[in-house]
């Protein structure tokens, strides 16, 4: 059954280009268009599309307010089309706070050139989101008031000696190109961990049976739906959270700094965009800059390296790279989380992490915007538990520094 789409944009040029791109794929059916936010709200109620593509700046009612009203009256997955500027990043995050599921670049040059890459990305994003039936009518992203920050700042205890265990890996050339040592493949057992159902993707219950490890570092990966998911997880952590945190969110470079600043305002822990040489500290979350890669310094495990990485890598940043690096540096003392997202980024790194004895939790299918990345690690038998989004932060809060 085709994904039904409502296209909303006050520009006839963009409406035509979007319709042209989406109509080229038989999996998609355009059921209507709207030229402003007010018309979008009415047509969302009338047509009940699977997905709405939404411009931001429009007459009558802008895209952000239109999303708010749609989420109250007829909740629908919304894909925002945003400019790759600082202001574009700010309003896009506001749209995600209002309830939009995802966003895509609105680069006038690429649209004028009828870029095949952009067209394919738009199509795949629309199909994935349109088939996802999870729509929140009461988005929580950004609703928490800024909590008081703790003035205490502890220095992370560096360990330049060999980590407690060294990971193996499967021979993935792209990880090798990122400077991650390659050894033998992770040998997956034929049984999935107790309580993990690789078919349903349902959460592992009861939570009391889930082992919370003593950890030296927490690493969280996310993509589509990740901004809201990360916010929900991080606001649950106390200011004195005992471990440093590395965050890898698929996001353009112009967005990550603004996103980190917003998270820092909303959370009790500290959050900032990582820079090369940043030191790991308890209660500090470092978000990888868009377009770059993040790994732990092989010579100083208490510092991060931020670098461009191999151009052949599909994702920049890549969860694979950061997972693999953490596994090599801290072995069994890594607590990793895989949140919502398209594709399978992080699955290769998760194999390294499990070979090292680390712990991996995946977000449950019912609470994901897109179950791609969590599903990949669950189906590969790499997840120690599947958790609903609402439970991940509170379970992480039980971590103790190893």
N, C-alpha and C positions, 0 to 999 in steps of 0.2 A: 504494500500500500504506500502510495507516494506521500512524502512529507509536504503538508500544506503550509504556505508561507504568505504573510502579509508584508509588503514592502512599504516602508514609511520614509519619505524624504521630500523636502520642499523643492529640491533641485530636479528638474525633469531630466537633466543629463544623468545624474546618479540613479534615479529611478529606472531609466531605460537601460543603463549599463548593468545594474543589479539584476533586472528582469532578464536581460539577454544572457547573462552568465548562468543564472539559475535554471532558466528554461532549456539550457543545453543538456541537462541531466534528467533522465527519465524518472529518477527517484524523487524528483521535486515537482510540485504543482503550485503555481502562484495563483492564489484565490482572490487577491485584491491589492490595491495600492492606496496610500493616503499621503496627503501633501502637508499635513501638520499634525501636531500632537493630539489636538481635540478630535480630529477625524480618526486618528489611530485608535483612540480609546473606544469610540463608537463602533468602529469596524472590528475591533478585537472581540467585543461582546457579540456582534452580529455574525461574524464569520467563524469564530472559534478556531483560528489557525493553530497548527502545531508549533509554529515559530514566527516571530516578528523581527525583521531587520529594522533597526531604528537609528535615525539621524539624531544628533544632539541639538543643534541650533535650528529652530523652526519657529514660524509665526504662530500666533494663537496660544500655543502651549508647547514648551520645549520638550525635548526627548526625556529628560530626567523626570519632570513632573508627569509626563505621559506614562512612563514606566510605573511610577508610584500609583497612579490611578488604575492602571491595568492590573497591577498586582492586588489591589483591593477589590476590584470589580470582576475581573475575569483572568485569573493568574495564567500567564503564558510565558514560555521561554522566550527571552529577548536577546538578540545579538546586536550590540551597539556598534556603530561604525564611527571610529574616532580618529582624530588627527594625531600624528606622532610628535606632539609638542608638549611642553610642560603644562600648558593650560589644557591640552587634550587629555593628558594623564589625569589631571585633577578632576575634570568633569566625568571622565570615564569611571574613575573610582567612585564618584558620587552616584553614577548610574548603577554600578554594582551594589552600592549600599542600598539603592532604591529597590533592587531585586533583579536587575539584568543578570543573565547567566554568563555572558562572555562578551568579548569585543573583538573587533578586527580593524586594522589600519585603513584609513580613508586617504590614501596617497593619490592625489589628483593625477600625477604623472603616470602611475601604474594603471589607473583606470582609463586614462586617455589612450595608452598604448595597448589596451586590452591584454594585459599581462596574463599569460597562461598559468603562471605560478599563483598569482593572486586569485584568478578564477577558480583554480582547483582547491585552493585553501578555503575560499568562501563556500564552495560546494560541500566539501567534506565537513566543515564546521556546521553548516546548516543541517546536513543529514544527521550528523551525530546528535546535535542538540534537539532537532525535531523529533528524533526517535526516543529521546530521553523524556520520560513521563514525570520526572521529579521537578515540580515547580513550587517554589515557596511563596505563599501569599503574605507571609510576615517575615521578610528578611531581617536577619539579626546583625549583618555586617555594618559596623559603624554606630550601632545604637548605644553601646556602652559608654558612659561618661569617662573622661580621663581620670584614672586612679592616681593616688599619690605615689610618687616614686620613692624608693628607698635611697637614702644617701650613702648607704654602705656599699662599698665596691671592693670585692675581694679579688686578689690576683690568682689566676688559674695556676695550679701547680703543674709546672712544666715537667715533662719527662723526655729527655733526649736520649735515654737508653732505649734498648730494643723493646717494643711493645710486648705485652704478655703472650700474644700469639700472632702469627703471620698468616695472611690469607693466601689461598690459592686463587686461581681464576680460570675462567674458560678463556681460550685463546682468541680474545676479541681484539682485532687490530686497532680499532678506534680508541680503546682504552689504553693500549700501548702507546699510541701517538700522544696521549695526554700525560705520559710520564708515569703511568701506573704499572708496576712490575707484573709480569705474567707468569703464572705457574700452572699447575695441573687444574683441570676443570673441577667445578663443584660437583660432587657425586650426590645426586638427588635420591632420596629414599622413595620407595614405591608407595608409601603411605603419607597422606597429608597429616599435619599435626592434629592432635585430638581437638575436636570442636570446630575445626575449620572445614566448611563445606564448600568445595571448589565449584560446585554447580550452582547453588543458590546465592552465594555471596552474602549470606545472612551473618549477622554479628555472632561472635562467640559468647555464649552465656553458660553459667553465671560468670560475672566479672571477677568474682573471688578466686576463680580457678586460673586466671591469667597471671602468669609470672611477670612481675615488674622487676627488671634487673637492676643491679647496682651498675651505674653507668658513668663513664667519663665524658661522654658527649652524646647529644641528641641531634639527629639529622632528619630533616623533613623535606620531602619532595612533593610538588604539586604542579598542576597545569590548569586546564579548563575548570572553572569553579573554585580554583585555589584561593583567590583573595579572600572570599567570604569564609572558606573552610579554615584557612590559616588564622584569621582573626578570631574565630570561635575557639580554636585550640589554644592560642597564645593568651587570650584574656583569662583563661582558667588557671594560668600558672602564677604562683606567688612571687613576690618581689625577691624573696630569698631562694628562688629555685637553684638547686645546687650544681647544675651542669651548664656548660656553654651549649649554644644551639646554632646549627647551620641551617639556613633556609634556601631552598632552590625552587623558584617559581618561574615557569616559562612566561616571560614578560619582556617587552622592549626596554632598551636602556633608559629611555626618557620616562618610563613609568616606575622603575624600581626605587628610585630615590624618594619620590612622592609617596609611594606605597609604604616604604620603611618609616617615613616620618609619621604617617597616619597610624600605623601600628604602634609606634612608640608613644603616641598620644593616648591610645586606647588601652594599652597593656600596663600591668604592674612591673613586668620585666622591661629591660631596655632593648630597643630594636633599632638597628641602623643599617644602611647599605654598607656592605663590606668594602674595604680598600686593601690593597696589597700590603701585607705585613701586619694586619690587625691581629692583636693578641686575643686568644680565647679567654673568656671570663665567665664565671657562674652568673646566671641570670641575664646574660647578654646574648641576643639573637642577631646573627649577622646574615643579611640577605644578599645573595649573589647579584651583582649588577647584570642587567640584561645585556646580551651580546658577548658576555665573558664566561669563563669557567672558574670554579672555585675548588681548591683542594687544600689539604694540610701540607705545610712545608715539610718535605722529607727529612730535613735536618733539624727542624724545630717544630715538634708536633703541637706546640701551643700557639702557633701562628698560622694564618691562612695565606695562600698564594692566589692572587687574582690575575688571570692571564687570558689572552685572546683564544687560545686553543686552536685545534685543527679546523680549518675551514670545511673539511668534509664531514664534521660532526653535524648531525641533523639539528640537535638542540643546543642552543647557547643562551643560558646555561643548561647543562645536562645533569640530571640526577645521577646517572650512571657514574660520571666522573667523581662527584662528591661522595657518593656511597663508597665507591671503590677506594678512594683516598682515605676515608675514615676507617674503613676496614683494615687497611694496611697500617695505619698509625696506631689504632687502639683496639683492634681485634675484637675479642669477646665483650669489651666494655662499650660497644656502640649500641645505642638505642635508636633504631630507625623507624620512620613512619612514612607510609605511602598514602597520599591523599588523592582526591579526585583529579582526573585528567585524561585526555585523549592519548592514544598510542601506548607504547610499552617502555618509554624511557624510565630507567631505574631498575629494570629486570636484570640486566647484565651485572650491574653493580651490586644488586641484591644477592646474586650468586656468590660473589666475592665475600660479601658481608656474612653470609651464612657459613661459608667455608671457614671463616675466621671465628665463628662461634657467636656472632652478634645476634641481636634480637630485632625482629621486624614485625610491625603491626600494619595492617591494611585497613583502609576505610571501607565500611560496608556498602554494598551495592545500593541499598535503598536510600542511603544518605549522600550518595555521590551525584554530582551534576552529570558526570560522565564516568563510567566504571572501567575505563580502559586501562590505566596504569595500575590501579589496585588489582584488577582482574588478572593482569599479566603475572604479577608475583604470586597471587593465590593459585592460579592454574599451574604455575611452575613448582608448586609445593614449597615456596620460600617463606610464606607468612606464618608466624607463630600464633597469630590471632587476628580476627576480623572484628573491628570495633565500630559502633555507630559514632558519627561525628561528635555528638553531644558527650560521649564518654571518653574521647581520646585525651582531652586536656586534663580531666580529673585523674585519669590513670597515669598520665605522665607526671603529674604533680606528686605521685608516690615514689618517683625515682629517688635513689640515694646516690650520692657521689661515691664512686669506687676508689 
